[in-house]
Amino acid sequence: MANKPDSAADPIDVAVGARIRLLRKVRGLSQQALAEAAGVTFQQIQKYERGANRVSASMLTRIARTLDVPVAEMFGESSASSGAVDEVAALRAAKTDPRPFTPGGQVTAAIAARARDEG
């Protein structure tokens, strides 16, 4: 029988949401403004930012375009300037999930490890 997924937010989803929130605030956008640009409700943006809902690849692309950053920045893999974003995202992820979370360029490895564990 397949394993049931945890009801807790995945630390990667929380980290991506934290980056969306931080970048949105740095750009001076409200949740409503980002939602309108992305074509969703502000409530949906709230859920993405909390990590309660996973962001699809196409939605992440729209959000990144609106925030004027590469999609990789949402995973902390773009530039050295994303270090502060990585720290905030890692802290938020640690608060919601006690499992270790690796920010920065190692996010892809964390995703792959998680997929293997759940596979």
Backbone as ProteinMPNN parsed JSONL, in Angstrom:
{"seq_chain_A": "MANKPDSAADPIDVAVGARIRLLRKVRGLSQQALAEAAGVTFQQIQKYERGANRVSASMLTRIARTLDVPVAEMFGESSASSGAVDEVAALRAAKTDPRPFTPGGQVTAAIAARARDEG", "coords_chain_A": {"N_chain_A": [[0.846, -1.181, 0.0], [0.51, 2.259, -0.729], [2.41, 4.922, 0.754], [0.937, 7.384, 2.839], [1.022, 10.877, 2.314], [2.57, 13.313, 4.502], [0.65, 15.516, 6.603], [1.751, 17.877, 7.236], [3.294, 20.856, 5.996], [5.567, 20.632, 3.313], [9.059, 21.118, 3.7], [10.451, 22.221, 1.555], [8.468, 23.407, -0.002], [7.656, 25.332, 1.829], [10.003, 26.839, 2.005], [10.252, 27.821, -0.637], [7.902, 29.328, -0.696], [8.533, 31.199, 1.289], [10.563, 32.59, 0.02], [9.139, 33.69, -2.11], [7.442, 35.422, -0.691], [9.321, 37.141, 0.593], [10.686, 38.27, -1.636], [8.512, 39.476, -2.89], [7.821, 41.417, -0.997], [10.2, 42.917, -0.951], [10.057, 43.995, -3.485], [7.97, 45.656, -3.116], [5.337, 44.924, -3.525], [1.901, 44.15, -3.018], [0.052, 41.307, -1.743], [-2.272, 41.127, -3.193], [-1.647, 42.558, -5.568], [0.39, 40.943, -6.654], [-1.073, 38.608, -6.965], [-3.012, 39.383, -8.886], [-1.344, 39.872, -11.087], [-0.382, 37.309, -11.491], [-2.648, 35.892, -11.971], [-4.302, 34.672, -10.08], [-6.082, 34.326, -6.914], [-5.647, 36.509, -4.044], [-5.708, 35.023, -1.779], [-4.758, 32.585, -2.603], [-2.096, 33.237, -3.119], [-1.34, 33.761, -0.485], [-1.461, 31.144, 0.543], [0.54, 29.909, -0.993], [2.76, 31.33, -0.037], [2.871, 30.538, 2.635], [3.44, 27.931, 2.306], [1.45, 26.141, 2.312], [0.096, 25.357, 0.047], [1.326, 23.801, -2.875], [3.358, 25.265, -5.396], [2.817, 25.302, -8.788], [4.879, 24.539, -11.672], [4.354, 26.233, -13.866], [2.993, 28.335, -12.617], [4.947, 29.211, -10.842], [6.756, 30.205, -12.646], [5.286, 32.376, -13.698], [5.052, 33.94, -11.376], [7.753, 34.432, -10.769], [8.463, 35.898, -13.044], [6.866, 38.173, -12.667], [8.026, 39.136, -10.337], [10.439, 39.762, -11.305], [12.715, 38.06, -11.356], [14.909, 35.249, -11.949], [13.546, 31.918, -12.296], [15.055, 30.057, -10.913], [15.96, 31.504, -8.753], [13.934, 31.278, -6.924], [14.472, 28.923, -5.757], [16.81, 29.424, -4.545], [19.09, 29.245, -6.067], [20.304, 31.031, -7.772], [21.973, 33.463, -7.442], [24.674, 34.975, -5.572], [23.609, 36.973, -4.06], [21.265, 36.026, -3.083], [21.587, 34.914, -0.634], [20.593, 35.908, 1.873], [17.886, 35.516, 1.485], [17.871, 32.759, 1.349], [18.568, 32.103, 3.998], [16.365, 33.082, 5.47], [14.333, 31.545, 4.319], [15.18, 28.955, 5.035], [15.015, 29.111, 7.818], [12.239, 29.467, 8.166], [11.354, 27.06, 7.104], [12.46, 25.263, 8.925], [10.972, 25.823, 11.181], [8.501, 24.726, 10.604], [8.95, 22.089, 10.021], [10.755, 19.518, 11.405], [12.675, 18.049, 10.085], [15.899, 18.061, 8.505], [16.771, 20.783, 6.379], [18.204, 21.861, 3.411], [19.344, 24.799, 2.192], [19.903, 26.936, -0.731], [22.166, 26.066, -3.411], [21.856, 23.378, -3.037], [19.293, 22.563, -3.008], [18.098, 21.139, -5.081], [19.245, 18.609, -4.734], [18.117, 17.986, -2.271], [15.435, 17.802, -2.987], [15.545, 15.621, -4.733], [16.417, 13.614, -2.973], [14.257, 13.527, -1.235], [12.281, 12.639, -2.97], [13.259, 10.089, -3.538], [13.058, 8.94, -0.985], [10.294, 8.924, -0.628], [9.484, 7.438, -2.734]], "CA_chain_A": [[0.0, 0.0, 0.0], [1.309, 3.481, -0.832], [2.487, 5.759, 1.953], [0.172, 8.624, 2.8], [1.899, 12.02, 2.574], [2.357, 14.041, 5.762], [-0.256, 16.651, 6.501], [2.568, 19.071, 7.439], [3.832, 21.433, 4.769], [6.906, 20.187, 2.948], [9.996, 22.222, 3.939], [10.816, 22.861, 0.283], [7.347, 24.294, -0.334], [7.72, 26.452, 2.774], [11.156, 27.667, 1.624], [9.891, 28.534, -1.866], [6.919, 30.334, -0.295], [9.221, 32.273, 2.015], [11.268, 33.396, -0.986], [8.12, 34.476, -2.819], [7.015, 36.496, 0.217], [10.409, 38.1, 0.776], [10.9, 38.999, -2.889], [7.338, 40.335, -3.1], [7.942, 42.578, -0.105], [11.328, 43.736, -1.423], [9.583, 44.712, -4.676], [6.907, 46.575, -2.721], [4.049, 44.465, -4.045], [0.956, 43.519, -2.089], [-0.389, 39.984, -2.188], [-3.297, 41.362, -4.208], [-0.996, 42.942, -6.82], [1.052, 39.756, -7.186], [-2.132, 37.69, -7.38], [-3.581, 39.864, -10.144], [-0.359, 39.656, -12.147], [-0.222, 35.871, -11.697], [-3.924, 35.328, -12.386], [-4.927, 33.897, -9.003], [-6.586, 35.176, -5.835], [-4.635, 36.815, -3.036], [-5.722, 33.913, -0.823], [-3.873, 31.563, -3.152], [-0.728, 33.718, -2.865], [-1.109, 33.5, 0.945], [-1.202, 29.711, 0.714], [1.875, 29.643, -1.534], [3.763, 31.929, 0.848], [2.937, 29.722, 3.856], [3.813, 26.569, 1.954], [0.268, 25.295, 2.474], [-0.159, 24.818, -1.299], [2.501, 23.743, -3.742], [3.308, 26.143, -6.558], [3.123, 24.565, -10.013], [5.989, 25.103, -12.454], [3.879, 27.362, -14.672], [2.685, 29.442, -11.709], [6.224, 29.711, -10.345], [7.31, 31.005, -13.746], [4.549, 33.656, -13.732], [5.406, 34.71, -10.186], [9.142, 34.879, -10.946], [8.455, 36.956, -14.063], [6.294, 39.356, -12.029], [8.997, 39.628, -9.356], [11.631, 40.098, -12.086], [13.83, 37.204, -10.951], [14.861, 33.944, -12.606], [12.85, 30.888, -11.525], [16.046, 29.431, -10.024], [16.052, 32.319, -7.537], [12.931, 30.783, -5.99], [15.083, 27.777, -5.087], [18.058, 29.87, -3.958], [20.187, 28.759, -6.897], [20.627, 31.98, -8.819], [23.081, 34.38, -7.25], [25.174, 35.117, -4.204], [22.766, 37.931, -3.347], [20.091, 35.358, -2.52], [21.96, 34.318, 0.644], [19.668, 36.31, 2.925], [16.626, 34.855, 1.198], [18.071, 31.363, 1.743], [18.528, 32.005, 5.453], [14.979, 33.267, 5.9], [13.577, 30.379, 3.875], [15.586, 27.81, 5.846], [14.452, 29.3, 9.156], [10.797, 29.193, 8.107], [11.184, 25.625, 6.887], [12.809, 24.577, 10.173], [9.878, 26.025, 12.136], [7.34, 23.912, 10.273], [9.32, 20.695, 9.818], [12.015, 19.281, 12.097], [13.665, 17.402, 9.224], [16.877, 19.03, 8.018], [16.542, 21.393, 5.072], [19.438, 22.44, 2.895], [19.031, 25.867, 1.248], [20.912, 27.256, -1.723], [22.368, 25.206, -4.557], [21.626, 21.982, -2.708], [17.854, 22.305, -2.956], [17.801, 20.083, -6.033], [19.615, 17.351, -4.088], [17.121, 17.734, -1.224], [14.223, 17.372, -3.681], [15.796, 14.276, -5.239], [16.458, 12.718, -1.811], [12.879, 13.405, -0.747], [11.564, 11.802, -3.938], [13.72, 8.712, -3.321], [12.502, 8.488, 0.289], [8.859, 8.717, -0.768], [9.27, 6.586, -3.895]], "C_chain_A": [[0.889, 1.24, 0.0], [1.28, 4.254, 0.48], [1.633, 6.998, 1.772], [1.135, 9.777, 3.068], [1.562, 12.673, 3.906], [1.34, 15.141, 5.532], [0.505, 17.961, 6.704], [3.107, 19.553, 6.095], [5.256, 20.928, 4.546], [7.877, 21.359, 3.136], [10.44, 22.927, 2.656], [9.722, 23.82, -0.144], [7.349, 25.529, 0.559], [8.859, 27.395, 2.379], [10.868, 28.462, 0.36], [8.888, 29.635, -1.534], [7.55, 31.502, 0.436], [9.979, 33.176, 1.049], [10.296, 34.262, -1.766], [7.72, 35.663, -1.962], [8.09, 37.568, 0.357], [10.643, 38.926, -0.486], [9.727, 39.922, -3.198], [7.438, 41.593, -2.256], [9.078, 43.501, -0.533], [10.907, 44.572, -2.628], [8.458, 45.694, -4.355], [5.538, 46.195, -3.258], [3.181, 43.913, -2.919], [0.647, 42.123, -2.604], [-1.415, 40.127, -3.307], [-2.661, 41.691, -5.555], [-0.304, 41.743, -7.463], [0.014, 38.767, -7.709], [-2.733, 38.101, -8.723], [-2.626, 39.614, -11.306], [-0.215, 38.172, -12.49], [-1.517, 35.188, -12.127], [-4.569, 34.41, -11.367], [-5.471, 34.864, -7.96], [-5.465, 35.473, -4.836], [-4.576, 35.712, -1.984], [-4.796, 32.787, -1.293], [-2.418, 31.961, -2.937], [-0.383, 33.491, -1.394], [-0.744, 32.039, 1.182], [0.166, 29.331, 0.157], [2.946, 30.127, -0.56], [3.916, 31.15, 2.153], [3.441, 28.313, 3.574], [2.659, 25.602, 2.107], [-0.126, 24.652, 1.151], [1.139, 24.827, -2.082], [2.28, 24.631, -4.943], [3.682, 25.317, -7.782], [4.262, 25.26, -10.757], [5.531, 26.318, -13.255], [3.563, 28.573, -13.796], [3.975, 30.05, -11.16], [6.897, 30.584, -11.401], [6.623, 32.357, -13.827], [4.927, 34.538, -12.552], [6.832, 35.264, -10.324], [9.223, 36.016, -11.961], [7.924, 38.263, -13.462], [7.287, 39.99, -11.057], [10.343, 39.98, -10.0], [12.876, 39.355, -11.579], [13.776, 35.913, -11.766], [14.155, 32.924, -11.708], [13.812, 30.246, -10.527], [16.199, 30.205, -8.72], [15.056, 31.841, -6.483], [13.443, 29.573, -5.21], [16.421, 28.141, -4.468], [19.267, 29.479, -4.776], [20.693, 29.78, -7.893], [21.888, 32.787, -8.584], [23.505, 34.42, -5.795], [24.288, 36.054, -3.392], [21.541, 37.278, -2.732], [20.387, 34.726, -1.171], [21.009, 34.657, 1.768], [18.317, 35.639, 2.727], [16.718, 33.397, 1.619], [17.961, 31.2, 3.252], [17.102, 32.121, 5.979], [14.165, 32.036, 5.537], [13.917, 29.152, 4.718], [15.019, 27.912, 7.259], [12.961, 28.993, 9.174], [10.538, 27.709, 7.935], [11.456, 24.857, 8.176], [11.695, 24.708, 11.205], [8.708, 25.091, 11.866], [7.667, 22.438, 10.14], [10.668, 20.443, 10.469], [13.069, 18.589, 11.237], [14.641, 18.442, 8.702], [16.521, 19.52, 6.619], [17.809, 22.091, 4.637], [19.093, 23.517, 1.879], [20.112, 25.992, 0.179], [20.974, 26.24, -2.841], [22.089, 23.745, -4.285], [20.143, 21.637, -2.637], [17.49, 21.171, -3.907], [18.114, 18.717, -5.441], [18.598, 16.985, -3.007], [15.822, 17.234, -1.85], [14.395, 15.929, -4.156], [15.8, 13.263, -4.091], [15.049, 12.479, -1.289], [12.075, 12.488, -1.665], [11.97, 10.34, -3.768], [13.097, 8.138, -2.06], [11.018, 8.134, 0.165], [8.524, 7.71, -1.841], [9.049, 5.189, -3.55]], "O_chain_A": [[1.921, 1.257, 0.671], [0.289, 4.25, 1.21], [1.603, 7.593, 0.695], [1.982, 9.674, 3.957], [0.429, 12.602, 4.381], [1.183, 15.638, 4.417], [-0.012, 19.034, 6.391], [3.343, 18.761, 5.182], [6.042, 20.816, 5.487], [7.548, 22.486, 2.767], [10.769, 24.113, 2.685], [10.009, 24.927, -0.6], [7.075, 26.637, 0.099], [8.696, 28.615, 2.416], [11.198, 29.646, 0.284], [9.009, 30.754, -2.034], [7.163, 32.654, 0.237], [10.03, 34.391, 1.241], [10.581, 35.424, -2.054], [7.663, 36.791, -2.452], [7.803, 38.761, 0.252], [10.782, 40.147, -0.412], [9.921, 41.025, -3.709], [7.175, 42.697, -2.733], [8.94, 44.723, -0.485], [11.34, 45.714, -2.782], [8.041, 46.47, -5.214], [4.675, 47.056, -3.428], [3.681, 43.285, -1.986], [0.941, 41.793, -3.753], [-1.424, 39.34, -4.254], [-3.087, 41.16, -6.581], [-0.397, 41.546, -8.674], [0.198, 38.162, -8.766], [-2.938, 37.259, -9.597], [-3.048, 39.194, -12.383], [0.043, 37.819, -13.641], [-1.498, 34.048, -12.592], [-5.293, 33.482, -11.727], [-5.337, 36.079, -8.104], [-4.457, 34.767, -4.796], [-3.533, 35.486, -1.369], [-4.141, 32.128, -0.488], [-1.59, 31.113, -2.607], [0.733, 33.079, -1.078], [0.18, 31.739, 1.938], [0.878, 28.525, 0.757], [3.918, 29.421, -0.292], [5.01, 31.117, 2.716], [3.824, 27.587, 4.492], [2.847, 24.388, 2.043], [-0.626, 23.527, 1.132], [1.947, 25.749, -1.965], [1.165, 24.745, -5.452], [4.747, 24.699, -7.812], [4.566, 26.425, -10.5], [6.24, 27.322, -13.318], [3.833, 29.709, -14.186], [4.08, 31.269, -11.028], [7.534, 31.585, -11.074], [7.286, 33.379, -14.005], [5.102, 35.747, -12.707], [7.077, 36.433, -10.026], [9.961, 36.981, -11.762], [8.473, 39.335, -13.72], [7.384, 41.213, -10.96], [11.265, 40.437, -9.324], [13.941, 39.947, -11.4], [12.703, 35.524, -12.227], [14.172, 33.062, -10.485], [13.414, 29.925, -9.407], [16.533, 29.619, -7.69], [15.303, 31.982, -5.286], [12.921, 29.238, -4.146], [17.105, 27.275, -3.922], [20.37, 29.388, -4.236], [21.456, 29.422, -8.79], [22.782, 32.8, -9.43], [22.788, 33.959, -4.907], [24.225, 35.942, -2.167], [20.843, 37.908, -1.937], [19.519, 34.059, -0.61], [20.648, 33.777, 2.549], [17.674, 35.237, 3.696], [15.769, 32.85, 2.18], [17.329, 30.259, 3.732], [16.686, 31.342, 6.837], [13.392, 31.538, 6.355], [13.022, 28.388, 5.077], [14.59, 26.91, 7.831], [12.472, 28.333, 10.091], [9.619, 27.157, 8.541], [10.749, 23.898, 8.483], [11.493, 23.805, 12.016], [7.998, 24.703, 12.794], [6.759, 21.606, 10.145], [11.645, 21.101, 10.112], [14.238, 18.544, 11.618], [14.256, 19.59, 8.479], [16.033, 18.757, 5.786], [18.417, 22.831, 5.411], [18.596, 23.196, 0.8], [21.1, 25.257, 0.182], [19.967, 25.623, -3.187], [22.083, 22.941, -5.216], [19.784, 20.527, -2.243], [16.658, 20.328, -3.571], [17.346, 17.771, -5.617], [18.256, 15.814, -2.843], [15.177, 16.339, -1.304], [13.489, 15.11, -3.998], [15.245, 12.173, -4.226], [14.692, 11.353, -0.943], [11.287, 11.664, -1.2], [11.124, 9.449, -3.845], [12.657, 6.988, -2.051], [10.545, 7.173, 0.771], [7.414, 7.178, -1.873], [8.855, 4.357, -4.436]]}, "name": "protein", "num_of_chains": 1, "seq": "MANKPDSAADPIDVAVGARIRLLRKVRGLSQQALAEAAGVTFQQIQKYERGANRVSASMLTRIARTLDVPVAEMFGESSASSGAVDEVAALRAAKTDPRPFTPGGQVTAAIAARARDEG"}
